[in-house]
Amino acid sequence: MSLTALLLAGPALFVIATAILLDSGRPILFRQERVGSGFRRFHILKFRSMRSGHGASITVAGDPRVTRVGRFLRRTKLDELPQLYNVLRGDMSMVGPRPELPECVERFHHRYRRVLTVRPGITDLASIHFRREEEILSRSVSPLREYSENILPAKLDLAEQYVSRHSLLADFSILLRTAGAIIRGSRCPISAHSSSD
């Protein structure tokens, strides 16, 4: 499925890469270490949607680091397309708990022991439920604390629910619900993303 999707998305990948290059230069891709199945670390790939350089690890609505093209990519989730290569490599699945940063996994290591019995995915229940995550974080006095103390534990609840009940039919349902959320979200100026990318 990932190979077919990559081939079909080839023209879109080229257009997006060109748009990023013209808008904000290189690099085109963003790479970040995440934790996968069995606590194996890998580098997740995304189209770069923010200006290069260091900054807060949490992104909130209206973050000035997000580029013009990046706003569109994040709203439509097209920045996630390079993760099809992660799926092809075996790092990820189409559906599964979203991979987190090593420091987040370490903090909730006891819960991730169960969650990471499956491969992380491009989309999951949390991607749907927290579609407006950046908006939630923008209303917080401390976005990082809000994420680590409230949002991430809620995401882990959904991840554990997925691990307990996942099936081919459930995965197909999540893919359809994700597509619906993206279509609805494309009409809204605010998108959801938890980490700086």
BALOBA-1460 file (C-alpha; in Angstrom, 3 decimals):
// residues 197
<rec num="1" residu="m" x="0.000" y="0.000" z="0.000"/>
<rec num="2" residu="s" x="2.775" y="2.447" z="0.901"/>
<rec num="3" residu="l" x="4.680" y="1.749" z="-2.317"/>
<rec num="4" residu="t" x="1.533" y="2.252" z="-4.406"/>
<rec num="5" residu="a" x="0.739" y="5.450" z="-2.507"/>
<rec num="6" residu="l" x="4.283" y="6.752" z="-3.046"/>
<rec num="7" residu="l" x="4.069" y="6.114" z="-6.783"/>
<rec num="8" residu="l" x="0.658" y="7.765" z="-7.054"/>
<rec num="9" residu="a" x="1.782" y="10.705" z="-4.920"/>
<rec num="10" residu="g" x="4.947" y="11.236" z="-6.973"/>
<rec num="11" residu="p" x="3.718" y="14.346" z="-8.830"/>
<rec num="12" residu="a" x="2.348" y="15.872" z="-5.602"/>
<rec num="13" residu="l" x="5.628" y="15.181" z="-3.806"/>
<rec num="14" residu="f" x="7.522" y="17.001" z="-6.560"/>
<rec num="15" residu="v" x="5.171" y="20.008" z="-6.481"/>
<rec num="16" residu="i" x="5.344" y="20.271" z="-2.684"/>
<rec num="17" residu="a" x="9.141" y="19.962" z="-2.650"/>
<rec num="18" residu="t" x="9.395" y="22.706" z="-5.267"/>
<rec num="19" residu="a" x="7.012" y="24.965" z="-3.332"/>
<rec num="20" residu="i" x="9.054" y="24.566" z="-0.140"/>
<rec num="21" residu="l" x="12.280" y="25.274" z="-2.000"/>
<rec num="22" residu="l" x="10.882" y="28.456" z="-3.553"/>
<rec num="23" residu="d" x="9.212" y="29.631" z="-0.350"/>
<rec num="24" residu="s" x="11.911" y="29.062" z="2.252"/>
<rec num="25" residu="g" x="14.810" y="27.209" z="0.672"/>
<rec num="26" residu="r" x="16.487" y="24.071" z="1.965"/>
<rec num="27" residu="p" x="16.152" y="21.629" z="3.585"/>
<rec num="28" residu="i" x="12.987" y="20.272" z="2.002"/>
<rec num="29" residu="l" x="12.571" y="17.414" z="4.454"/>
<rec num="30" residu="f" x="12.478" y="17.491" z="8.235"/>
<rec num="31" residu="r" x="14.012" y="14.528" z="10.097"/>
<rec num="32" residu="q" x="13.525" y="13.868" z="13.785"/>
<rec num="33" residu="e" x="14.302" y="10.917" z="16.020"/>
<rec num="34" residu="r" x="11.251" y="9.056" z="17.268"/>
<rec num="35" residu="v" x="10.679" y="5.789" z="19.119"/>
<rec num="36" residu="g" x="9.118" y="2.860" z="17.295"/>
<rec num="37" residu="s" x="8.045" y="-0.686" z="17.967"/>
<rec num="38" residu="g" x="10.090" y="-2.414" z="20.642"/>
<rec num="39" residu="f" x="11.597" y="0.959" z="21.626"/>
<rec num="40" residu="r" x="13.679" y="0.949" z="18.442"/>
<rec num="41" residu="r" x="14.590" y="4.492" z="17.428"/>
<rec num="42" residu="f" x="14.238" y="5.768" z="13.885"/>
<rec num="43" residu="h" x="14.089" y="9.074" z="12.025"/>
<rec num="44" residu="i" x="10.635" y="10.185" z="10.994"/>
<rec num="45" residu="l" x="10.361" y="12.131" z="7.738"/>
<rec num="46" residu="k" x="8.100" y="15.094" z="7.015"/>
<rec num="47" residu="f" x="8.045" y="17.941" z="4.590"/>
<rec num="48" residu="r" x="9.569" y="20.899" z="6.415"/>
<rec num="49" residu="s" x="6.816" y="23.300" z="7.427"/>
<rec num="50" residu="m" x="8.834" y="25.573" z="9.720"/>
<rec num="51" residu="r" x="11.860" y="27.790" z="9.343"/>
<rec num="52" residu="s" x="15.108" y="26.000" z="10.025"/>
<rec num="53" residu="g" x="16.725" y="26.567" z="13.386"/>
<rec num="54" residu="h" x="16.173" y="25.810" z="17.017"/>
<rec num="55" residu="g" x="13.088" y="26.673" z="18.943"/>
<rec num="56" residu="a" x="10.458" y="25.304" z="21.281"/>
<rec num="57" residu="s" x="9.627" y="21.626" z="20.837"/>
<rec num="58" residu="i" x="5.914" y="22.432" z="20.981"/>
<rec num="59" residu="t" x="4.119" y="24.227" z="18.165"/>
<rec num="60" residu="v" x="1.058" y="26.353" z="18.895"/>
<rec num="61" residu="a" x="-1.466" y="28.032" z="16.624"/>
<rec num="62" residu="g" x="-0.020" y="31.142" z="15.018"/>
<rec num="63" residu="d" x="3.589" y="30.067" z="15.611"/>
<rec num="64" residu="p" x="5.717" y="32.553" z="13.619"/>
<rec num="65" residu="r" x="8.183" y="29.811" z="12.712"/>
<rec num="66" residu="v" x="5.636" y="28.178" z="10.388"/>
<rec num="67" residu="t" x="6.200" y="29.163" z="6.757"/>
<rec num="68" residu="r" x="3.512" y="30.213" z="4.265"/>
<rec num="69" residu="v" x="3.672" y="26.874" z="2.471"/>
<rec num="70" residu="g" x="3.997" y="25.151" z="5.835"/>
<rec num="71" residu="r" x="0.630" y="26.488" z="7.012"/>
<rec num="72" residu="f" x="-1.063" y="24.858" z="4.045"/>
<rec num="73" residu="l" x="0.862" y="21.609" z="4.452"/>
<rec num="74" residu="r" x="0.020" y="21.332" z="8.137"/>
<rec num="75" residu="r" x="-3.639" y="22.184" z="7.588"/>
<rec num="76" residu="t" x="-4.010" y="19.489" z="4.927"/>
<rec num="77" residu="k" x="-1.563" y="17.054" z="6.585"/>
<rec num="78" residu="l" x="0.394" y="16.867" z="3.324"/>
<rec num="79" residu="d" x="3.559" y="17.398" z="5.362"/>
<rec num="80" residu="e" x="3.125" y="13.792" z="6.512"/>
<rec num="81" residu="l" x="3.401" y="12.286" z="2.997"/>
<rec num="82" residu="p" x="7.143" y="11.438" z="3.280"/>
<rec num="83" residu="q" x="6.234" y="9.047" z="6.090"/>
<rec num="84" residu="l" x="5.044" y="6.664" z="3.388"/>
<rec num="85" residu="y" x="8.767" y="5.969" z="3.011"/>
<rec num="86" residu="n" x="8.949" y="5.201" z="6.751"/>
<rec num="87" residu="v" x="6.123" y="2.710" z="6.208"/>
<rec num="88" residu="l" x="7.945" y="1.174" z="3.236"/>
<rec num="89" residu="r" x="11.087" y="0.806" z="5.379"/>
<rec num="90" residu="g" x="9.120" y="-0.931" z="8.123"/>
<rec num="91" residu="d" x="9.568" y="1.845" z="10.700"/>
<rec num="92" residu="m" x="5.855" y="2.664" z="10.699"/>
<rec num="93" residu="s" x="2.436" y="1.441" z="9.597"/>
<rec num="94" residu="m" x="-0.359" y="3.316" z="7.871"/>
<rec num="95" residu="v" x="-2.350" y="3.156" z="11.125"/>
<rec num="96" residu="g" x="-0.946" y="2.941" z="14.640"/>
<rec num="97" residu="p" x="-0.096" y="5.098" z="17.657"/>
<rec num="98" residu="r" x="1.767" y="8.206" z="16.541"/>
<rec num="99" residu="p" x="5.516" y="7.922" z="17.299"/>
<rec num="100" residu="e" x="6.758" y="10.207" z="20.045"/>
<rec num="101" residu="l" x="10.025" y="11.870" z="20.974"/>
<rec num="102" residu="p" x="12.426" y="9.783" z="23.112"/>
<rec num="103" residu="e" x="12.039" y="12.108" z="26.118"/>
<rec num="104" residu="c" x="8.258" y="11.719" z="26.065"/>
<rec num="105" residu="v" x="8.533" y="7.935" z="25.820"/>
<rec num="106" residu="e" x="11.005" y="7.863" z="28.692"/>
<rec num="107" residu="r" x="8.642" y="9.835" z="30.913"/>
<rec num="108" residu="f" x="5.809" y="7.333" z="30.350"/>
<rec num="109" residu="h" x="8.003" y="4.289" z="29.815"/>
<rec num="110" residu="h" x="5.703" y="1.993" z="31.788"/>
<rec num="111" residu="r" x="2.762" y="2.796" z="29.493"/>
<rec num="112" residu="y" x="4.769" y="2.659" z="26.285"/>
<rec num="113" residu="r" x="5.812" y="-0.904" z="27.069"/>
<rec num="114" residu="r" x="2.369" y="-1.922" z="25.847"/>
<rec num="115" residu="v" x="1.836" y="0.766" z="23.213"/>
<rec num="116" residu="l" x="5.102" y="-0.039" z="21.456"/>
<rec num="117" residu="t" x="4.182" y="-3.683" z="20.931"/>
<rec num="118" residu="v" x="2.783" y="-2.411" z="17.614"/>
<rec num="119" residu="r" x="4.401" y="-0.235" z="14.984"/>
<rec num="120" residu="p" x="3.597" y="3.481" z="15.136"/>
<rec num="121" residu="g" x="1.436" y="4.859" z="12.361"/>
<rec num="122" residu="i" x="0.888" y="7.837" z="10.105"/>
<rec num="123" residu="t" x="-2.535" y="8.270" z="11.685"/>
<rec num="124" residu="d" x="-4.384" y="7.006" z="14.735"/>
<rec num="125" residu="l" x="-7.301" y="7.798" z="17.028"/>
<rec num="126" residu="a" x="-5.355" y="10.623" z="18.688"/>
<rec num="127" residu="s" x="-4.736" y="12.274" z="15.299"/>
<rec num="128" residu="i" x="-8.509" y="12.527" z="14.917"/>
<rec num="129" residu="h" x="-9.408" y="13.463" z="18.487"/>
<rec num="130" residu="f" x="-6.656" y="16.083" z="18.767"/>
<rec num="131" residu="r" x="-7.076" y="17.583" z="15.326"/>
<rec num="132" residu="r" x="-6.992" y="21.078" z="16.898"/>
<rec num="133" residu="e" x="-4.109" y="20.423" z="19.238"/>
<rec num="134" residu="e" x="-2.213" y="23.580" z="18.329"/>
<rec num="135" residu="e" x="-5.250" y="25.681" z="19.168"/>
<rec num="136" residu="i" x="-5.550" y="23.994" z="22.565"/>
<rec num="137" residu="l" x="-1.871" y="24.583" z="23.284"/>
<rec num="138" residu="s" x="-2.057" y="28.236" z="22.220"/>
<rec num="139" residu="r" x="-4.566" y="28.881" z="25.024"/>
<rec num="140" residu="s" x="-2.253" y="27.439" z="27.668"/>
<rec num="141" residu="v" x="0.122" y="29.499" z="29.822"/>
<rec num="142" residu="s" x="2.637" y="26.656" z="29.535"/>
<rec num="143" residu="p" x="2.115" y="24.691" z="26.283"/>
<rec num="144" residu="l" x="4.861" y="22.197" z="27.096"/>
<rec num="145" residu="r" x="3.330" y="21.393" z="30.493"/>
<rec num="146" residu="e" x="-0.149" y="21.196" z="28.972"/>
<rec num="147" residu="y" x="1.100" y="18.693" z="26.424"/>
<rec num="148" residu="s" x="3.084" y="16.504" z="28.829"/>
<rec num="149" residu="e" x="0.572" y="16.520" z="31.695"/>
<rec num="150" residu="n" x="-2.770" y="16.465" z="29.862"/>
<rec num="151" residu="i" x="-2.626" y="15.853" z="26.118"/>
<rec num="152" residu="l" x="0.006" y="13.111" z="25.994"/>
<rec num="153" residu="p" x="-1.648" y="10.997" z="28.734"/>
<rec num="154" residu="a" x="-4.962" y="11.303" z="26.855"/>
<rec num="155" residu="k" x="-3.209" y="10.207" z="23.664"/>
<rec num="156" residu="l" x="-1.770" y="7.220" z="25.510"/>
<rec num="157" residu="d" x="-5.277" y="6.259" z="26.650"/>
<rec num="158" residu="l" x="-6.343" y="6.179" z="22.993"/>
<rec num="159" residu="a" x="-3.190" y="4.303" z="21.985"/>
<rec num="160" residu="e" x="-3.819" y="1.621" z="24.612"/>
<rec num="161" residu="q" x="-7.395" y="1.365" z="23.418"/>
<rec num="162" residu="y" x="-6.133" y="0.856" z="19.871"/>
<rec num="163" residu="v" x="-3.644" y="-1.842" z="20.886"/>
<rec num="164" residu="s" x="-6.407" y="-3.728" z="22.725"/>
<rec num="165" residu="r" x="-8.908" y="-3.627" z="19.856"/>
<rec num="166" residu="h" x="-6.994" y="-3.116" z="16.631"/>
<rec num="167" residu="s" x="-8.038" y="-5.038" z="13.542"/>
<rec num="168" residu="l" x="-8.023" y="-4.550" z="9.777"/>
<rec num="169" residu="l" x="-11.572" y="-3.232" z="9.932"/>
<rec num="170" residu="a" x="-10.673" y="-0.796" z="12.729"/>
<rec num="171" residu="d" x="-7.642" y="0.437" z="10.749"/>
<rec num="172" residu="f" x="-9.807" y="1.024" z="7.685"/>
<rec num="173" residu="s" x="-12.282" y="2.961" z="9.824"/>
<rec num="174" residu="i" x="-9.490" y="5.163" z="11.225"/>
<rec num="175" residu="l" x="-8.197" y="5.868" z="7.704"/>
<rec num="176" residu="l" x="-11.692" y="6.954" z="6.600"/>
<rec num="177" residu="r" x="-12.200" y="9.104" z="9.694"/>
<rec num="178" residu="t" x="-8.780" y="10.693" z="9.164"/>
<rec num="179" residu="a" x="-9.670" y="11.546" z="5.565"/>
<rec num="180" residu="g" x="-12.909" y="13.135" z="6.786"/>
<rec num="181" residu="a" x="-11.072" y="15.159" z="9.433"/>
<rec num="182" residu="i" x="-8.562" y="16.409" z="6.857"/>
<rec num="183" residu="i" x="-11.335" y="17.478" z="4.479"/>
<rec num="184" residu="r" x="-13.153" y="19.321" z="7.251"/>
<rec num="185" residu="g" x="-9.903" y="20.766" z="8.597"/>
<rec num="186" residu="s" x="-8.876" y="22.098" z="5.200"/>
<rec num="187" residu="r" x="-11.678" y="24.616" z="5.557"/>
<rec num="188" residu="c" x="-10.244" y="25.818" z="8.875"/>
<rec num="189" residu="p" x="-7.142" y="28.043" z="9.319"/>
<rec num="190" residu="i" x="-5.868" y="26.055" z="12.305"/>
<rec num="191" residu="s" x="-4.335" y="22.590" z="12.170"/>
<rec num="192" residu="a" x="-3.015" y="20.163" z="14.763"/>
<rec num="193" residu="h" x="0.596" y="19.176" z="15.280"/>
<rec num="194" residu="s" x="2.308" y="18.357" z="18.525"/>
<rec num="195" residu="s" x="5.972" y="18.795" z="17.820"/>
<rec num="196" residu="s" x="8.227" y="21.287" z="16.136"/>
<rec num="197" residu="d" x="8.793" y="20.293" z="12.528"/>
